[in-house]
């Protein structure tokens, strides 16, 4: 029996990510939940985080685990180990699959799944119907108790999904001290803490974008110093949704330089490139002379880009042409 982890990855709209296998695979052109084989001396949780990063270049937070699905394909027997996960990443960078979709829950049984994944999808839908997901993990602590650094850091480090992140985000909106701590944690060298804090910070800014404006220039100044890709993704997402007129022309120049470098680099993650494109488009509205350079960079990127980055590139080029 082969142990294989898989991830039911949900976005902010509660859509679920499914991916399509290629022709030269065991199940050609079938859809599945992303994941892979458990390696020796690796925990199941470590396996699914590694597989999602390798296959999709996405950051996930594990929110729960479902019962294993054992299935005999004839030529092999597998034990599929499903994890329920949340993400803020919009676009996977496909390295092993040929396509992806974000599927609404009501349409989750419509893809042509591999047989084992059919049972995973059914079990997930049954689980959501009975309302036993992660409500028991929702924190009940009063917001005024979260200002203690140790307590807040522990809560952020152990968050188990979107609901808890939204609760902490709501507390940060009401309490500036919590917001400042989240901002500080987002720049931490502790990658787990920085990811969860920056992830929560994006939830704060989604609901109350004005709260980040006093810190925008500080973020821009530190972009090149951030060696945690998770925090970098979150900060670029925040900047891409902000009014860039709020920062000085000098900082706008620094931001443009950073985003062009990220866009033209062969090492930048797909999400970093996507957010950089959006930021540069917004800057081109202020500085039209950037438009030609942006169009050229996008054109080069699309030549070898994934379906997701190509789609985003086309959308930006269309806006530049309008």
Buried (B, 14 or more C-beta within 10 A) or exposed (E): EEBBBBBBBBBBEEBBBBBBBEEEBEBEEBBBBBBBEBEEEBEBEEBBBBBBBEBBBBBBBBBBBBEBBEBEEEEEEBBBBBBBBBBBBBBBBBEBBBEBBBBEBEEBEEBEBBEBBBBBBBBBBEBBEEEEBBEEBEBEEEBEEBBEEEEBBEBBBEBBBBBBBBBBBBBBBEBEBBBEBBBBBBBBEEEEBBBBBBBBBBBBBBEBBEBBEEBBBEBBEBBEEBEBBBBBBBBBBBBBBBEBEBBEEEBBEBBBEBBBEBBBEEEBBBBBBBBBBBBBBBBBEEEEEBBEBBBEBBEEBBEEBBBBBBEBBEBBBEEBEE
